[in-house]
Amino acid sequence: MLQNCLQREERQRRRLVVSLARCQDDVYEAQHLRFKVFEEEMGARVPGRDLGIDCDRFDPYCEHLLVRDSGTNHVVGTYRILNGAMARRIGGFYSDQEFDLDRLNHLRDETIEVGRSCVHCDYRTGAAIALLWSGLVRYMDARGYRHVIGCASISMADGGHMAAGVYRDLQRTSLSPIEYRVFPRCALPLEAYRCTPGGVIPPLIKGYLRLGAYVCGAPAWDPEFNTADLLIMLPLARMDARYARRLFRHDG
């Protein structure tokens, strides 16, 4: 049974391809996938829900990274990318809404922000997210960006106790240098939660940390998605070489 499962995963991996959205129809497919994952699966109330998509004012200023299943031509994974120049046109990064990023101001021109990461539930074996990450790193390398930031979410389905416990664990192991520290605008009141270390770190955050990312400070509460959000920062110079080589084996 395990062998059959591994064989299915390998066949699925071989069908996946990564690319940037080339037209508005591509972007719409990504937004529809985001709606399916965030609204229907996670219970968030997303902007654009009446149209069956997740969209906000940042989308027109972003590039959208897509993973498709070449067998069905369906988009099964997506990231959106906002660079510093486009962020200035719209008044800041998405993360500026949740955090005071003043200590990162000097890095904005060499930084991209990623967000709205999601993968279809039938494709969460690791290959799709690995393709998204490899596509992202190749995008940064080709355009000369040196840092990537983004909000990474922890569920608050239990009221926030798990999120507080995960942050307390990460606080001991993964905090950024103080010069990269950010400050939540709507802080999660950590002192109000039980101290429950040993919480399950979400796979996306765990993957970032394996690559060499920092957690840049305490979590913010996002009421729209009912999540605790951490600001994650990955300087490309810190990327773990062994993990990166394994990552790029997924990129055909």
C-alpha positions in Angstrom: 0.0 0.0 0.0 2.8 2.4 0.9 4.6 1.6 -2.4 1.4 2.3 -4.4 1.0 5.6 -2.6 4.6 6.6 -3.3 4.1 5.6 -7.0 1.0 7.8 -7.2 2.8 10.7 -5.7 5.7 10.3 -8.1 3.3 10.2 -11.1 1.6 13.4 -9.8 4.9 15.1 -9.2 6.0 14.5 -12.8 2.8 16.2 -14.1 3.4 19.4 -12.2 4.8 22.5 -13.8 5.5 26.0 -12.4 5.2 29.3 -14.3 4.1 32.9 -13.8 0.6 33.9 -14.8 0.6 35.3 -18.3 -3.0 36.7 -18.6 -6.0 37.7 -16.5 -7.5 34.2 -16.9 -4.5 32.7 -15.2 -4.9 35.2 -12.3 -8.6 34.3 -12.1 -7.7 30.6 -11.7 -5.3 31.4 -8.9 -8.0 33.6 -7.2 -10.5 30.8 -7.5 -8.2 28.3 -5.9 -7.5 30.8 -3.1 -11.3 31.0 -2.6 -11.7 27.2 -2.5 -8.9 26.9 0.1 -9.4 30.0 2.3 -13.2 30.4 2.2 -14.6 26.9 1.7 -12.0 24.9 3.4 -10.7 27.2 6.2 -13.8 29.2 6.8 -12.3 32.6 6.2 -14.5 35.5 4.8 -12.4 36.6 1.8 -12.9 39.7 -0.4 -14.5 38.7 -3.7 -16.4 35.9 -2.1 -19.6 36.8 -4.0 -17.8 36.1 -7.3 -16.3 32.8 -6.1 -12.8 34.2 -5.9 -10.4 35.7 -3.3 -9.2 39.1 -4.5 -8.1 42.3 -3.0 -6.5 45.7 -3.9 -3.0 44.2 -4.0 -3.7 41.6 -6.7 -3.4 43.9 -9.7 0.1 45.0 -8.6 1.4 41.4 -8.0 2.8 38.7 -10.2 1.2 35.4 -9.6 3.2 32.2 -9.5 1.2 29.1 -10.5 1.7 25.3 -10.3 -0.4 23.4 -12.8 -1.2 19.8 -13.2 -0.3 19.3 -16.9 -2.6 16.3 -17.1 -5.7 18.4 -16.2 -4.4 21.9 -16.9 -5.8 22.9 -13.5 -4.0 25.4 -11.2 -3.3 23.4 -8.0 -0.9 25.8 -6.2 -0.2 29.5 -6.2 1.8 32.3 -4.6 1.5 36.0 -5.3 4.6 38.2 -5.5 4.8 41.9 -4.8 8.1 43.8 -5.3 9.2 46.9 -3.5 8.7 49.2 -6.4 5.1 48.1 -7.0 4.4 48.2 -3.2 5.4 51.9 -3.2 2.7 52.5 -5.9 0.0 51.0 -3.7 1.2 52.5 -0.4 3.2 49.6 1.0 3.4 45.8 1.3 0.5 43.8 2.5 2.5 43.1 5.6 2.5 46.9 6.4 -1.1 46.5 7.3 -0.3 44.0 10.0 3.2 45.1 11.2 5.3 48.2 11.7 8.1 47.4 9.2 10.2 50.5 9.9 13.4 48.5 10.6 13.2 46.9 7.2 12.7 50.2 5.3 16.3 50.2 4.0 15.8 46.8 2.4 12.5 47.5 0.5 14.1 47.9 -3.0 15.8 44.5 -2.8 12.9 42.7 -1.2 9.8 40.9 -2.5 6.8 40.0 -0.5 4.9 36.7 -1.0 1.5 35.9 0.2 -1.8 34.1 -0.4 0.1 30.8 -0.6 -2.2 27.8 -1.1 -2.2 24.3 -2.5 -5.2 22.2 -3.5 -6.0 19.6 -0.9 -5.3 16.7 -3.4 -1.8 18.0 -4.0 -0.3 18.5 -0.5 2.4 15.8 -0.7 5.2 18.4 -0.8 5.9 18.5 -4.5 3.6 21.4 -5.3 4.9 23.7 -2.5 8.5 22.7 -3.4 7.8 23.8 -7.0 6.4 27.1 -5.8 9.5 27.7 -3.7 11.9 26.8 -6.4 10.1 29.0 -8.9 10.2 31.8 -6.3 13.9 31.5 -5.7 14.6 31.5 -9.5 12.4 34.6 -9.9 14.5 36.4 -7.2 17.8 35.3 -8.6 16.9 36.4 -12.2 15.8 39.9 -11.0 18.4 40.5 -8.3 16.2 40.5 -5.2 18.0 39.5 -2.0 15.2 39.2 0.6 11.7 37.7 0.7 9.2 38.5 3.4 5.6 37.4 4.0 2.9 36.8 6.6 2.7 33.1 7.6 -0.4 32.1 9.4 -1.2 29.9 12.4 -4.8 28.8 12.9 -6.7 30.2 15.9 -9.5 27.6 15.7 -8.8 26.8 19.4 -9.0 30.5 20.4 -5.2 31.1 20.0 -3.6 28.8 22.5 -1.8 26.8 19.9 -0.6 29.9 18.1 0.8 31.3 21.3 2.6 28.1 22.1 4.1 27.8 18.6 5.4 31.4 18.9 6.9 30.8 22.3 8.8 27.8 20.8 10.0 29.8 17.8 11.0 32.7 20.0 13.6 30.5 21.5 15.0 29.1 18.3 14.2 31.3 15.2 14.0 35.0 16.0 15.7 37.4 13.7 18.5 39.7 14.7 17.1 42.8 16.5 17.7 45.0 13.5 15.1 43.0 11.5 12.5 43.0 14.3 8.9 44.1 13.4 6.0 45.0 15.6 2.4 43.9 15.2 -0.3 46.6 14.9 -2.9 44.3 16.4 -0.9 42.1 18.7 -2.0 38.7 19.8 -2.2 39.0 23.6 0.2 36.3 24.4 -0.1 36.8 28.2 -3.8 35.8 28.0 -3.0 32.3 26.7 -2.0 29.1 28.3 1.7 28.3 27.9 1.5 25.2 25.7 4.9 24.7 24.1 5.4 21.9 21.7 2.6 23.0 19.3 2.5 21.8 15.8 4.3 24.3 13.5 2.4 24.7 10.3 4.2 23.0 7.3 4.6 26.3 5.4 6.4 27.9 8.4 8.5 24.8 9.0 9.5 24.8 5.4 10.6 28.5 5.6 12.7 27.8 8.7 14.4 24.8 7.0 15.4 27.1 4.2 17.0 29.5 6.7 14.2 32.1 7.4 13.8 34.2 10.5 10.7 34.9 12.5 10.8 38.7 12.8 8.8 39.2 16.0 5.6 38.5 17.9 2.4 37.5 16.0 -0.4 39.8 14.8 -4.1 38.8 14.9 -5.7 38.8 11.4 -9.5 39.0 12.2 -10.5 38.5 8.5 -8.9 35.0 8.4 -8.9 34.5 12.2 -5.3 33.6 12.2 -2.2 34.6 14.1 0.3 35.9 11.5 4.1 35.9 11.8 6.3 38.0 9.7 8.8 35.7 8.1 12.0 36.9 6.4 14.4 34.9 4.3 17.6 36.5 3.1 18.8 34.5 0.1 22.3 34.5 1.5 21.0 32.5 4.5 19.4 29.8 2.4 20.6 26.3 3.5 22.5 24.9 0.6 21.6 21.2 1.2 17.9 21.9 1.6 18.0 24.2 -1.5 19.6 21.4 -3.6 16.8 19.0 -2.5 14.2 21.6 -3.3 15.5 22.2 -6.8 15.3 18.5 -7.6 11.5 19.1 -7.8 12.1 21.7 -10.5 12.2 20.0 -13.9 
